[in-house]
Amino acid sequence: MQRLCLDEEFWENVKAVLNILTPIYRVLRMTDCEGATLGLLIHMMRRAIDDIRAATLVTTEKANEVLEVTLRRWTWMHRPIHGFAGLLHPAFKSSALYTDIEVLSDRLSYMSRVVPSHLHNEMLEQISCYLDERGNSAFTFPSC
């Protein structure tokens, strides 16, 4: 055990493992904390996936292996409500969400489940006003 603790290569390997697993750990900690929301999850997972792709202390092969497992798990647990909630999360509000295929697909899928079809256009207008920070048309002007 003493030899292992003094082995530089061992500690380099530990550093590499921490480098690749820390993004996943952050997501898991966030979901376990008070105040965690569905809207945060999609953004945190995206950041974790980007960080895994950018990991430099492990081989590309190892990074791809971890990335594959992470993407498989995300695909298994991801639901349309995650993307819809991510669209509405105030910390990540941006015009880039208008062009995000995954978020837009989740929005349409979730809305078709919970919003009556005759209210879809009104809901889309309210989401647009929210993302553009134009306020709610019910409290300002007839049109945003």
C-alpha angles and dihedrals in degrees: 000000000000091000090051092051091052094046111110093200090056091055092046088055091049089051090051093050091049090048093056099038100042093082090054091045090054091054092048092048091048092053090050095051128090110259095035110146135190090243091060094051098068092048093046091049091051091051091048092051091049091049092050090051090050095048109129104178094071132056118267088245093057092044090051090049092053090043092052092052091046093049092047091053092045091050090050096050101032115108131179091254089066092059093042092050089045089054090056099040107119095215092060100037109141142138089247088077088069089069099037105116095199094050093044091049091049091048093054093043094049095043091052088057101045109021120066110244093242089061097048095097093048090049092049090050091051091049090049092051090049094050092046090047090235095134130234115312090220089067102035127026131342090257128029 
